């Protein structure tokens, strides 16, 4: 299973959480950014429903797969 890390960082005159190279919106305080990151991390782990998906690859071939709704990453917040 994969893992996603939300990091609290100073950003644009305030604080944000960062996942990889992507920043959230800027929050005025560290605590607000931390609360938003904790909420996002919790939501990331909520299972969904199993769905059939169809996608086209870069060569133009179509693929059918099943996306398991319970295949969610582990999410953590680093303060």
C-alpha positions as CSV (number, residue, x, y, z in Angstrom):
1,X,0.0,0.0,0.0
2,X,1.2,3.5,-0.8
3,X,1.8,6.3,1.7
4,X,1.1,10.0,1.3
5,X,2.8,12.6,3.5
6,X,1.3,16.0,4.2
7,X,4.0,18.5,5.4
8,X,3.2,21.8,7.1
9,X,5.4,24.5,5.6
10,X,5.7,28.3,5.6
11,X,4.2,29.5,2.3
12,X,3.3,32.8,0.7
13,X,3.2,34.9,3.9
14,X,1.4,32.2,5.9
15,X,1.4,28.4,6.2
16,X,0.2,25.6,3.9
17,X,0.4,21.9,3.7
18,X,2.4,20.3,0.9
19,X,2.1,16.9,-0.7
20,X,5.1,16.2,-3.0
21,X,5.7,19.5,-4.9
22,X,2.1,20.7,-4.6
23,X,1.0,23.3,-2.0
24,X,-2.5,23.8,-0.5
25,X,-4.0,27.2,-0.2
26,X,-2.3,29.5,2.2
27,X,-3.6,29.7,5.8
28,X,-3.0,32.6,8.1
29,X,-1.7,30.4,11.0
30,X,0.2,27.2,11.5
31,X,-2.7,25.7,13.4
32,X,-5.1,26.3,10.6
33,X,-2.8,24.7,8.1
34,X,-2.3,21.7,10.4
35,X,-6.0,21.2,10.9
36,X,-6.6,21.4,7.1
37,X,-3.8,18.8,6.5
38,X,-5.3,16.5,9.2
39,X,-8.7,16.7,7.6
40,X,-7.3,16.1,4.1
41,X,-5.3,13.2,5.3
42,X,-8.3,11.6,7.0
43,X,-10.4,12.1,3.9
44,X,-7.7,10.5,1.7
45,X,-8.1,7.2,3.6
46,X,-11.9,6.9,3.3
47,X,-12.8,3.9,1.2
48,X,-15.0,4.4,-1.8
49,X,-16.9,1.9,-4.0
50,X,-15.3,-0.5,-6.4
51,X,-15.7,0.8,-9.9
52,X,-14.8,-0.3,-13.4
53,X,-12.6,2.2,-15.1
54,X,-11.6,2.6,-18.8
55,X,-8.7,4.7,-20.0
56,X,-6.6,5.3,-23.1
57,X,-2.8,5.0,-22.9
58,X,-0.3,7.2,-24.8
59,X,-0.3,4.8,-27.8
60,X,-4.1,5.1,-28.2
61,X,-5.0,1.6,-26.8
62,X,-8.0,1.3,-24.5
63,X,-7.8,-0.6,-21.2
64,X,-10.5,-1.8,-18.8
65,X,-9.6,-2.3,-15.1
66,X,-11.3,-2.5,-11.8
67,X,-10.4,0.1,-9.2
68,X,-10.9,-1.3,-5.7
69,X,-12.7,1.2,-3.5
70,X,-10.8,-0.1,-0.4
71,X,-7.3,0.3,-1.9
72,X,-6.5,3.6,-0.2
73,X,-3.1,4.9,0.7
74,X,-1.9,5.5,4.3
75,X,-1.8,9.3,4.9
76,X,0.2,11.0,7.6
77,X,0.8,14.6,8.6
78,X,4.3,15.8,9.5
79,X,4.4,19.0,11.5
